[in-house]
Amino acid sequence: MYKEYVEDKRCKAFVYWLFVVRPLLTLTHPDTIKVVMKSTSPKSRKGAGIAFMLPWIGESLLVADGPKWERNRRLLTPAFHFSILNGYFKIYNDVTDTLLEKFAEGSKNGKYVEVFQYSGLATLDILLQCALSYKGNIQDVGESHPYVKAVKRMIELMLHRCLNINLYPEFLFKLSPSARDESGKGLTDEEIRSEVDTFMFAGHDTTSSVLSWSIYSLGKHKDIQDKVYEEVRGVIGDKQYVDCEDIQKMKYLSCFLKEVMRHHTPVPVISRMLDEPCVIEGVEIPKGSFIDMAIYHAHHHPDVWEDPWEFKPERFEGDKHHDMDPYSFTPFSAGPRNCIGQAFAQNEEKVLISRLVNRFEITVDPDHEVEHFIEVVMRAKNGIMACFKERT
């Protein structure tokens, strides 16, 4: 659909029918996307996708709306203050220590290793330690860890249900602590569980996607890898650990990371259900309509981005991107329902990537085809095979 509606026709939106029973409006341009992102319209609880995740993630920020969403967002925001986030850098680095050794061991004798699995375990390890103070040796236990198995199985079930219209009806599917609001009440145990489950799901899978595609981009573009390495080396030298002051000095790494999130958009689509009518491109869209904001398409729209399929971190240097519509680049969404954990994620990614490139020269297997594959996040259809060679 991208080539026909975005690349050829330069559409800002198009409609298609889902299983011939429901129209779905897909937005592909900042001009149309920002109309919905600026609102507080909730995630859709009907049909596929988020609705099928409710038994898992509950009434969390991802799906809550109205006063409940406003209250929970307000209570949770202090947990992501920079003074709190700065305390997590030791965990980022400790987890990275283990990841580096895994990559070094797997790359002995010039072997290529599949990076998504390692990345996913590392980012999950970070979240478990930061959010729950749980050290479960996730990276060593691997796919056999009960939590890892449970998350993988729940995603498989959700995707299976999304692709099988016969399982949409619920009855058919069943057959197959210090924060307080104004009233003095804090989050209930059920609310805390829902938010934690959401952080664990949304926080590690998306970051794992960014890390994996960063490794691919470094290995694919040797000249860019050299520039990232030179900057990182100039900032940290032989230091083992990277701290918050270090990453603030890594300007080109920030540009590189943004280009990874543009080119390989970690969350390709964000869905909403309109809680009130809105006008998009002169057309009134009625309340209750289902909207898909195709972030991946917007990040590659030829009317927005010059050479959209070229990987060029330089497009984010200095003030170049500041002249563009702020809704042209939205890897963490935007507006009132933007990602509450985006600073946490970016700090984590910068530590992981800077330490990886400072220790290893990264190459990707030239004989292994890499193709985008959209699940809940952006993955590679057949994985990403990379080799990590110790720098001398």
Buried (B, 14 or more C-beta within 10 A) or exposed (E): EEEEBBBEEEBBBBEEEEEEEEEBBBBBBBBBBBBBBBBBBBBBEEBBBBBBBBEBBBBBBBBBBEEEBBBBBEBBEEBBEEEEBEEBBEBBBBBBEBBBEBBBEBBEEEEBBBBBBBBBBBBBBBBBBBBEEEEBEBBEEEEEBEBBEEBEEBBEBBBEBBEBBEBBEEEEBEEEEEBEBEEEEEBEEEBEBBBBBBBBBBBBBBBBBBBBBBBBBBBBBEEBBEBBBEBBBEBBEEEEBBBBEBBEEBEBBBBBBBBBBBBBBBBBBBBBBBBEEBEBEEEEBEEEBBBBBBBBBBBBBEEBBEEBEEBBBEBBBEEEBEEEBEBBBBBBBBBEBEBBBBBBBBBBBBBBBBBBBBBBBBBBBEEBEBEBEEBBBBBBEEBBBBBBEEEE
